[in-house]
Amino acid sequence: MNTTIVAAGLGCLGGLTRSTIGLFKAHARHDKIKIGFIIRTMRLSAISGTFIGIPFYFNPIISFVAGYVGSDILEGVYASFKRTKIGKKTF
C-alpha cells in the first residue's frame, strides 16, 4: 500500500483519538455535549489529522502522533480565541 495513504490514515486515527479523549474529559466534567458538536469535532479532527500526518510518511508512529498533537493544537487555538469575561469587560 502507498505510504502516503498509510500516513494519512494514521494521522486521521490520531486526530480521532484526541477528539475521543476530549469528549471523555468533557463527559467526566459533566459538560453538556450536543450531537452537532461531536460531529463537528470528529470531522475537524479527522481532516486535520489526515493532512498533518501526511508529511511524516516515513514513520507510521510519528504520523499517528502528529495527527494527535495537531488536533490538540487546534483545540488550543480555538480556546485562545474564545471570549473571556473579566468583571464587566469582555476580552
PyMOL CGO cylinders between C-alpha atoms (Angstrom):
from pymol import cmd
from pymol.cgo import CYLINDER

trace = [
    CYLINDER, 0.00, 0.00, 0.00, 1.14, 3.54, -0.66, 0.3, 1, 1, 1, 1, 1, 1,
    CYLINDER, 1.14, 3.54, -0.66, 2.99, 5.00, 2.35, 0.3, 1, 1, 1, 1, 1, 1,
    CYLINDER, 2.99, 5.00, 2.35, 1.27, 8.36, 1.93, 0.3, 1, 1, 1, 1, 1, 1,
    CYLINDER, 1.27, 8.36, 1.93, -2.15, 6.73, 2.29, 0.3, 1, 1, 1, 1, 1, 1,
    CYLINDER, -2.15, 6.73, 2.29, -0.99, 4.86, 5.40, 0.3, 1, 1, 1, 1, 1, 1,
    CYLINDER, -0.99, 4.86, 5.40, 0.39, 8.09, 6.89, 0.3, 1, 1, 1, 1, 1, 1,
    CYLINDER, 0.39, 8.09, 6.89, -2.88, 9.90, 6.14, 0.3, 1, 1, 1, 1, 1, 1,
    CYLINDER, -2.88, 9.90, 6.14, -4.90, 7.11, 7.74, 0.3, 1, 1, 1, 1, 1, 1,
    CYLINDER, -4.90, 7.11, 7.74, -2.74, 7.03, 10.85, 0.3, 1, 1, 1, 1, 1, 1,
    CYLINDER, -2.74, 7.03, 10.85, -2.85, 10.83, 11.15, 0.3, 1, 1, 1, 1, 1, 1,
    CYLINDER, -2.85, 10.83, 11.15, -6.63, 10.64, 10.86, 0.3, 1, 1, 1, 1, 1, 1,
    CYLINDER, -6.63, 10.64, 10.86, -6.72, 7.95, 13.55, 0.3, 1, 1, 1, 1, 1, 1,
    CYLINDER, -6.72, 7.95, 13.55, -4.53, 10.11, 15.80, 0.3, 1, 1, 1, 1, 1, 1,
    CYLINDER, -4.53, 10.11, 15.80, -6.86, 13.07, 15.36, 0.3, 1, 1, 1, 1, 1, 1,
    CYLINDER, -6.86, 13.07, 15.36, -9.92, 10.96, 16.11, 0.3, 1, 1, 1, 1, 1, 1,
    CYLINDER, -9.92, 10.96, 16.11, -8.21, 9.53, 19.19, 0.3, 1, 1, 1, 1, 1, 1,
    CYLINDER, -8.21, 9.53, 19.19, -7.55, 13.04, 20.51, 0.3, 1, 1, 1, 1, 1, 1,
    CYLINDER, -7.55, 13.04, 20.51, -11.12, 14.04, 19.81, 0.3, 1, 1, 1, 1, 1, 1,
    CYLINDER, -11.12, 14.04, 19.81, -12.49, 10.98, 21.60, 0.3, 1, 1, 1, 1, 1, 1,
    CYLINDER, -12.49, 10.98, 21.60, -10.32, 11.62, 24.66, 0.3, 1, 1, 1, 1, 1, 1,
    CYLINDER, -10.32, 11.62, 24.66, -11.53, 15.23, 24.74, 0.3, 1, 1, 1, 1, 1, 1,
    CYLINDER, -11.53, 15.23, 24.74, -15.14, 14.08, 24.65, 0.3, 1, 1, 1, 1, 1, 1,
    CYLINDER, -15.14, 14.08, 24.65, -14.50, 11.66, 27.53, 0.3, 1, 1, 1, 1, 1, 1,
    CYLINDER, -14.50, 11.66, 27.53, -12.95, 14.51, 29.53, 0.3, 1, 1, 1, 1, 1, 1,
    CYLINDER, -12.95, 14.51, 29.53, -15.97, 16.72, 28.86, 0.3, 1, 1, 1, 1, 1, 1,
    CYLINDER, -15.97, 16.72, 28.86, -18.27, 13.90, 29.93, 0.3, 1, 1, 1, 1, 1, 1,
    CYLINDER, -18.27, 13.90, 29.93, -16.26, 13.43, 33.15, 0.3, 1, 1, 1, 1, 1, 1,
    CYLINDER, -16.26, 13.43, 33.15, -16.66, 17.17, 33.90, 0.3, 1, 1, 1, 1, 1, 1,
    CYLINDER, -16.66, 17.17, 33.90, -20.41, 16.77, 33.34, 0.3, 1, 1, 1, 1, 1, 1,
    CYLINDER, -20.41, 16.77, 33.34, -20.35, 19.30, 30.50, 0.3, 1, 1, 1, 1, 1, 1,
    CYLINDER, -20.35, 19.30, 30.50, -23.37, 19.41, 28.23, 0.3, 1, 1, 1, 1, 1, 1,
    CYLINDER, -23.37, 19.41, 28.23, -22.38, 17.86, 24.90, 0.3, 1, 1, 1, 1, 1, 1,
    CYLINDER, -22.38, 17.86, 24.90, -24.54, 18.29, 21.81, 0.3, 1, 1, 1, 1, 1, 1,
    CYLINDER, -24.54, 18.29, 21.81, -24.51, 15.82, 18.92, 0.3, 1, 1, 1, 1, 1, 1,
    CYLINDER, -24.51, 15.82, 18.92, -23.67, 18.59, 16.44, 0.3, 1, 1, 1, 1, 1, 1,
    CYLINDER, -23.67, 18.59, 16.44, -20.60, 19.45, 18.49, 0.3, 1, 1, 1, 1, 1, 1,
    CYLINDER, -20.60, 19.45, 18.49, -19.48, 15.82, 18.49, 0.3, 1, 1, 1, 1, 1, 1,
    CYLINDER, -19.48, 15.82, 18.49, -19.86, 15.52, 14.71, 0.3, 1, 1, 1, 1, 1, 1,
    CYLINDER, -19.86, 15.52, 14.71, -18.02, 18.80, 14.05, 0.3, 1, 1, 1, 1, 1, 1,
    CYLINDER, -18.02, 18.80, 14.05, -15.23, 17.87, 16.43, 0.3, 1, 1, 1, 1, 1, 1,
    CYLINDER, -15.23, 17.87, 16.43, -14.74, 14.42, 14.94, 0.3, 1, 1, 1, 1, 1, 1,
    CYLINDER, -14.74, 14.42, 14.94, -14.84, 15.72, 11.37, 0.3, 1, 1, 1, 1, 1, 1,
    CYLINDER, -14.84, 15.72, 11.37, -12.36, 18.53, 12.01, 0.3, 1, 1, 1, 1, 1, 1,
    CYLINDER, -12.36, 18.53, 12.01, -10.02, 16.22, 13.93, 0.3, 1, 1, 1, 1, 1, 1,
    CYLINDER, -10.02, 16.22, 13.93, -10.11, 13.62, 11.16, 0.3, 1, 1, 1, 1, 1, 1,
    CYLINDER, -10.11, 13.62, 11.16, -9.41, 16.17, 8.43, 0.3, 1, 1, 1, 1, 1, 1,
    CYLINDER, -9.41, 16.17, 8.43, -6.65, 17.97, 10.32, 0.3, 1, 1, 1, 1, 1, 1,
    CYLINDER, -6.65, 17.97, 10.32, -5.05, 14.71, 11.46, 0.3, 1, 1, 1, 1, 1, 1,
    CYLINDER, -5.05, 14.71, 11.46, -5.04, 13.42, 7.90, 0.3, 1, 1, 1, 1, 1, 1,
    CYLINDER, -5.04, 13.42, 7.90, -3.25, 16.45, 6.49, 0.3, 1, 1, 1, 1, 1, 1,
    CYLINDER, -3.25, 16.45, 6.49, -0.87, 16.78, 9.43, 0.3, 1, 1, 1, 1, 1, 1,
    CYLINDER, -0.87, 16.78, 9.43, 0.08, 13.08, 9.28, 0.3, 1, 1, 1, 1, 1, 1,
    CYLINDER, 0.08, 13.08, 9.28, 0.97, 13.05, 5.57, 0.3, 1, 1, 1, 1, 1, 1,
    CYLINDER, 0.97, 13.05, 5.57, 4.34, 14.89, 5.82, 0.3, 1, 1, 1, 1, 1, 1,
    CYLINDER, 4.34, 14.89, 5.82, 5.54, 12.22, 8.27, 0.3, 1, 1, 1, 1, 1, 1,
    CYLINDER, 5.54, 12.22, 8.27, 5.00, 9.31, 5.86, 0.3, 1, 1, 1, 1, 1, 1,
    CYLINDER, 5.00, 9.31, 5.86, 8.47, 7.93, 6.66, 0.3, 1, 1, 1, 1, 1, 1,
    CYLINDER, 8.47, 7.93, 6.66, 7.41, 6.75, 10.14, 0.3, 1, 1, 1, 1, 1, 1,
    CYLINDER, 7.41, 6.75, 10.14, 3.89, 5.47, 10.96, 0.3, 1, 1, 1, 1, 1, 1,
    CYLINDER, 3.89, 5.47, 10.96, 4.17, 6.20, 14.67, 0.3, 1, 1, 1, 1, 1, 1,
    CYLINDER, 4.17, 6.20, 14.67, 5.13, 9.81, 14.05, 0.3, 1, 1, 1, 1, 1, 1,
    CYLINDER, 5.13, 9.81, 14.05, 2.18, 10.15, 11.63, 0.3, 1, 1, 1, 1, 1, 1,
    CYLINDER, 2.18, 10.15, 11.63, -0.20, 9.00, 14.37, 0.3, 1, 1, 1, 1, 1, 1,
    CYLINDER, -0.20, 9.00, 14.37, 1.36, 11.28, 16.99, 0.3, 1, 1, 1, 1, 1, 1,
    CYLINDER, 1.36, 11.28, 16.99, 1.34, 14.24, 14.57, 0.3, 1, 1, 1, 1, 1, 1,
    CYLINDER, 1.34, 14.24, 14.57, -2.40, 13.73, 13.98, 0.3, 1, 1, 1, 1, 1, 1,
    CYLINDER, -2.40, 13.73, 13.98, -2.97, 13.59, 17.73, 0.3, 1, 1, 1, 1, 1, 1,
    CYLINDER, -2.97, 13.59, 17.73, -0.87, 16.66, 18.52, 0.3, 1, 1, 1, 1, 1, 1,
    CYLINDER, -0.87, 16.66, 18.52, -2.29, 18.61, 15.57, 0.3, 1, 1, 1, 1, 1, 1,
    CYLINDER, -2.29, 18.61, 15.57, -5.80, 18.22, 16.93, 0.3, 1, 1, 1, 1, 1, 1,
    CYLINDER, -5.80, 18.22, 16.93, -4.57, 19.32, 20.34, 0.3, 1, 1, 1, 1, 1, 1,
    CYLINDER, -4.57, 19.32, 20.34, -3.02, 22.45, 18.83, 0.3, 1, 1, 1, 1, 1, 1,
    CYLINDER, -3.02, 22.45, 18.83, -6.27, 23.29, 17.03, 0.3, 1, 1, 1, 1, 1, 1,
    CYLINDER, -6.27, 23.29, 17.03, -8.14, 22.96, 20.31, 0.3, 1, 1, 1, 1, 1, 1,
    CYLINDER, -8.14, 22.96, 20.31, -5.65, 25.36, 21.94, 0.3, 1, 1, 1, 1, 1, 1,
    CYLINDER, -5.65, 25.36, 21.94, -6.04, 27.89, 19.14, 0.3, 1, 1, 1, 1, 1, 1,
    CYLINDER, -6.04, 27.89, 19.14, -9.83, 27.70, 19.44, 0.3, 1, 1, 1, 1, 1, 1,
    CYLINDER, -9.83, 27.70, 19.44, -9.64, 28.20, 23.20, 0.3, 1, 1, 1, 1, 1, 1,
    CYLINDER, -9.64, 28.20, 23.20, -7.41, 31.25, 22.78, 0.3, 1, 1, 1, 1, 1, 1,
    CYLINDER, -7.41, 31.25, 22.78, -10.00, 32.94, 20.56, 0.3, 1, 1, 1, 1, 1, 1,
    CYLINDER, -10.00, 32.94, 20.56, -12.91, 32.31, 22.92, 0.3, 1, 1, 1, 1, 1, 1,
    CYLINDER, -12.91, 32.31, 22.92, -14.16, 35.41, 24.62, 0.3, 1, 1, 1, 1, 1, 1,
    CYLINDER, -14.16, 35.41, 24.62, -13.16, 35.85, 28.22, 0.3, 1, 1, 1, 1, 1, 1,
    CYLINDER, -13.16, 35.85, 28.22, -15.27, 37.88, 30.62, 0.3, 1, 1, 1, 1, 1, 1,
    CYLINDER, -15.27, 37.88, 30.62, -13.48, 39.71, 33.41, 0.3, 1, 1, 1, 1, 1, 1,
    CYLINDER, -13.48, 39.71, 33.41, -15.79, 41.80, 35.52, 0.3, 1, 1, 1, 1, 1, 1,
    CYLINDER, -15.79, 41.80, 35.52, -17.94, 43.83, 33.12, 0.3, 1, 1, 1, 1, 1, 1,
    CYLINDER, -17.94, 43.83, 33.12, -15.45, 43.76, 30.24, 0.3, 1, 1, 1, 1, 1, 1,
    CYLINDER, -15.45, 43.76, 30.24, -15.31, 41.11, 27.54, 0.3, 1, 1, 1, 1, 1, 1,
    CYLINDER, -15.31, 41.11, 27.54, -11.93, 40.34, 26.01, 0.3, 1, 1, 1, 1, 1, 1,
]
cmd.load_cgo(trace, "trace")
